[in-house]
Amino acid sequence: MKLIPFLLYLLDDPSPAVQDEVHKALKAFGPKLEKEVAPFRYIIDPDNWIVLEHILDSIKQEELHSGWMSWLELGNSKSGLEKAFVNLSS
């Protein structure tokens, strides 16, 4: 959490190299990032929030992709289908 304010500050850095590293660092938080940045929602510049939303969307897509096939491992059961729906809804 201590790094979040600094990373958010650097979101609009003019250097593409800095922006790339900031995006990587934020993505490293994984699904926890949404909760970590929530306290800063109304402090962040609207343009930076849009960038952050793209990062959050990317994390969600990666989570869905990585977990999608795992429901098949549960076999032909209701629990497998249930897990697939949970993945889709989150």
C-alpha atoms as an extended CHARMM CRD file, in Angstrom:
* protein
*
        90  EXT
         1         1  MET       CA              0.0000000000        0.0000000000        0.0000000000  PROA      1               0.0000000000
         2         2  LYS       CA              2.8900000000        2.3470000000        0.6810000000  PROA      2               0.0000000000
         3         3  LEU       CA              3.9490000000        2.2940000000       -2.9680000000  PROA      3               0.0000000000
         4         4  ILE       CA              0.5040000000        3.0180000000       -4.3840000000  PROA      4               0.0000000000
         5         5  PRO       CA              0.5360000000        6.8320000000       -3.9460000000  PROA      5               0.0000000000
         6         6  PHE       CA              3.9280000000        7.0780000000       -5.6350000000  PROA      6               0.0000000000
         7         7  LEU       CA              2.8950000000        4.8250000000       -8.5070000000  PROA      7               0.0000000000
         8         8  LEU       CA             -0.3210000000        6.7760000000       -9.0080000000  PROA      8               0.0000000000
         9         9  TYR       CA              1.6530000000       10.0160000000       -9.0430000000  PROA      9               0.0000000000
        10        10  LEU       CA              3.8470000000        8.6320000000      -11.8280000000  PROA      10              0.0000000000
        11        11  LEU       CA              0.9550000000        7.4170000000      -14.0010000000  PROA      11              0.0000000000
        12        12  ASP       CA              1.1740000000       10.4580000000      -16.2470000000  PROA      12              0.0000000000
        13        13  ASP       CA              4.9600000000       10.7290000000      -16.3300000000  PROA      13              0.0000000000
        14        14  PRO       CA              6.0320000000       11.9090000000      -19.7890000000  PROA      14              0.0000000000
        15        15  SER       CA              8.6190000000        9.1520000000      -20.1190000000  PROA      15              0.0000000000
        16        16  PRO       CA              7.2980000000        5.9990000000      -21.8240000000  PROA      16              0.0000000000
        17        17  ALA       CA              9.8740000000        3.9410000000      -19.9160000000  PROA      17              0.0000000000
        18        18  VAL       CA              8.5950000000        5.2440000000      -16.5670000000  PROA      18              0.0000000000
        19        19  GLN       CA              4.9780000000        4.7050000000      -17.6220000000  PROA      19              0.0000000000
        20        20  ASP       CA              5.7700000000        1.1320000000      -18.6440000000  PROA      20              0.0000000000
        21        21  GLU       CA              7.4380000000        0.3720000000      -15.3060000000  PROA      21              0.0000000000
        22        22  VAL       CA              4.5620000000        1.9710000000      -13.3820000000  PROA      22              0.0000000000
        23        23  HSD       CA              2.0230000000       -0.1200000000      -15.3130000000  PROA      23              0.0000000000
        24        24  LYS       CA              4.0330000000       -3.2860000000      -14.5960000000  PROA      24              0.0000000000
        25        25  ALA       CA              4.2910000000       -2.4300000000      -10.9040000000  PROA      25              0.0000000000
        26        26  LEU       CA              0.5550000000       -1.7510000000      -10.6410000000  PROA      26              0.0000000000
        27        27  LYS       CA             -0.3230000000       -4.9380000000      -12.5320000000  PROA      27              0.0000000000
        28        28  ALA       CA              1.8990000000       -6.8870000000      -10.1140000000  PROA      28              0.0000000000
        29        29  PHE       CA             -0.6830000000       -6.1930000000       -7.3980000000  PROA      29              0.0000000000
        30        30  GLY       CA             -3.0720000000       -8.3810000000       -9.3560000000  PROA      30              0.0000000000
        31        31  PRO       CA             -6.6970000000       -8.4850000000       -8.2290000000  PROA      31              0.0000000000
        32        32  LYS       CA             -5.7720000000       -6.6810000000       -4.9950000000  PROA      32              0.0000000000
        33        33  LEU       CA             -5.0610000000       -3.4950000000       -6.9430000000  PROA      33              0.0000000000
        34        34  GLU       CA             -8.7090000000       -2.4440000000       -7.0980000000  PROA      34              0.0000000000
        35        35  LYS       CA             -8.9940000000       -2.4580000000       -3.3210000000  PROA      35              0.0000000000
        36        36  GLU       CA             -5.6060000000       -0.7730000000       -2.9010000000  PROA      36              0.0000000000
        37        37  VAL       CA             -6.4560000000        2.1920000000       -5.1370000000  PROA      37              0.0000000000
        38        38  ALA       CA            -10.0290000000        2.6710000000       -3.8730000000  PROA      38              0.0000000000
        39        39  PRO       CA             -9.0290000000        5.2470000000       -1.2090000000  PROA      39              0.0000000000
        40        40  PHE       CA             -7.4540000000        7.3950000000       -3.9320000000  PROA      40              0.0000000000
        41        41  ARG       CA            -10.4580000000        7.3680000000       -6.2810000000  PROA      41              0.0000000000
        42        42  TYR       CA            -11.3990000000       11.0100000000       -5.8120000000  PROA      42              0.0000000000
        43        43  ILE       CA             -7.8370000000       12.2670000000       -5.4930000000  PROA      43              0.0000000000
        44        44  ILE       CA             -6.5950000000       10.9240000000       -8.8190000000  PROA      44              0.0000000000
        45        45  ASP       CA             -6.8750000000       13.0920000000      -11.9080000000  PROA      45              0.0000000000
        46        46  PRO       CA             -9.7460000000       11.8240000000      -14.1460000000  PROA      46              0.0000000000
        47        47  ASP       CA             -7.3560000000       11.1210000000      -17.0300000000  PROA      47              0.0000000000
        48        48  ASN       CA             -5.1290000000        9.0610000000      -14.7540000000  PROA      48              0.0000000000
        49        49  TRP       CA             -8.1640000000        7.2250000000      -13.4280000000  PROA      49              0.0000000000
        50        50  ILE       CA             -8.9980000000        6.1790000000      -16.9880000000  PROA      50              0.0000000000
        51        51  VAL       CA             -5.4680000000        4.8080000000      -17.3790000000  PROA      51              0.0000000000
        52        52  LEU       CA             -5.8480000000        3.0010000000      -14.0790000000  PROA      52              0.0000000000
        53        53  GLU       CA             -9.1880000000        1.5280000000      -15.1650000000  PROA      53              0.0000000000
        54        54  HSD       CA             -7.4840000000        0.1040000000      -18.2560000000  PROA      54              0.0000000000
        55        55  ILE       CA             -4.8850000000       -1.5410000000      -16.0180000000  PROA      55              0.0000000000
        56        56  LEU       CA             -7.6390000000       -2.9240000000      -13.7630000000  PROA      56              0.0000000000
        57        57  ASP       CA             -9.5270000000       -4.2500000000      -16.7960000000  PROA      57              0.0000000000
        58        58  SER       CA             -6.3610000000       -5.9130000000      -18.0470000000  PROA      58              0.0000000000
        59        59  ILE       CA             -5.8930000000       -7.6250000000      -14.6740000000  PROA      59              0.0000000000
        60        60  LYS       CA             -9.5030000000       -8.8440000000      -14.6970000000  PROA      60              0.0000000000
        61        61  GLN       CA             -9.1290000000      -10.2090000000      -18.2270000000  PROA      61              0.0000000000
        62        62  GLU       CA             -5.9510000000      -12.0570000000      -17.2850000000  PROA      62              0.0000000000
        63        63  GLU       CA             -7.6480000000      -13.5240000000      -14.2000000000  PROA      63              0.0000000000
        64        64  LEU       CA            -10.6200000000      -14.6730000000      -16.2560000000  PROA      64              0.0000000000
        65        65  HSD       CA             -8.3800000000      -16.1810000000      -18.8990000000  PROA      65              0.0000000000
        66        66  SER       CA             -6.1570000000      -18.0020000000      -16.4280000000  PROA      66              0.0000000000
        67        67  GLY       CA             -9.0480000000      -19.3610000000      -14.3870000000  PROA      67              0.0000000000
        68        68  TRP       CA            -11.4930000000      -20.0770000000      -17.1610000000  PROA      68              0.0000000000
        69        69  MET       CA            -10.3620000000      -23.5630000000      -18.0860000000  PROA      69              0.0000000000
        70        70  SER       CA            -10.0130000000      -24.7030000000      -14.4820000000  PROA      70              0.0000000000
        71        71  TRP       CA            -13.7480000000      -25.2940000000      -14.2800000000  PROA      71              0.0000000000
        72        72  LEU       CA            -13.3870000000      -28.0710000000      -16.8450000000  PROA      72              0.0000000000
        73        73  GLU       CA            -11.1330000000      -29.9480000000      -14.4370000000  PROA      73              0.0000000000
        74        74  LEU       CA            -14.0990000000      -30.3660000000      -12.1070000000  PROA      74              0.0000000000
        75        75  GLY       CA            -15.6640000000      -32.7250000000      -14.6020000000  PROA      75              0.0000000000
        76        76  ASN       CA            -19.2200000000      -32.8670000000      -15.7420000000  PROA      76              0.0000000000
        77        77  SER       CA            -20.7160000000      -31.5070000000      -12.5570000000  PROA      77              0.0000000000
        78        78  LYS       CA            -22.8050000000      -28.6430000000      -11.2900000000  PROA      78              0.0000000000
        79        79  SER       CA            -19.8260000000      -27.3250000000       -9.3300000000  PROA      79              0.0000000000
        80        80  GLY       CA            -17.8180000000      -26.9410000000      -12.5500000000  PROA      80              0.0000000000
        81        81  LEU       CA            -20.5760000000      -24.9660000000      -14.1910000000  PROA      81              0.0000000000
        82        82  GLU       CA            -21.0170000000      -22.9180000000      -11.0340000000  PROA      82              0.0000000000
        83        83  LYS       CA            -17.3140000000      -22.0600000000      -11.0050000000  PROA      83              0.0000000000
        84        84  ALA       CA            -17.4920000000      -20.9880000000      -14.6520000000  PROA      84              0.0000000000
        85        85  PHE       CA            -20.3690000000      -18.6270000000      -13.8840000000  PROA      85              0.0000000000
        86        86  VAL       CA            -18.5140000000      -17.1840000000      -10.8920000000  PROA      86              0.0000000000
        87        87  ASN       CA            -15.5080000000      -16.5160000000      -13.1380000000  PROA      87              0.0000000000
        88        88  LEU       CA            -17.7120000000      -14.7570000000      -15.6610000000  PROA      88              0.0000000000
        89        89  SER       CA            -19.4760000000      -12.6290000000      -13.0970000000  PROA      89              0.0000000000
        90        90  SER       CA            -16.3670000000      -11.3220000000      -11.3770000000  PROA      90              0.0000000000
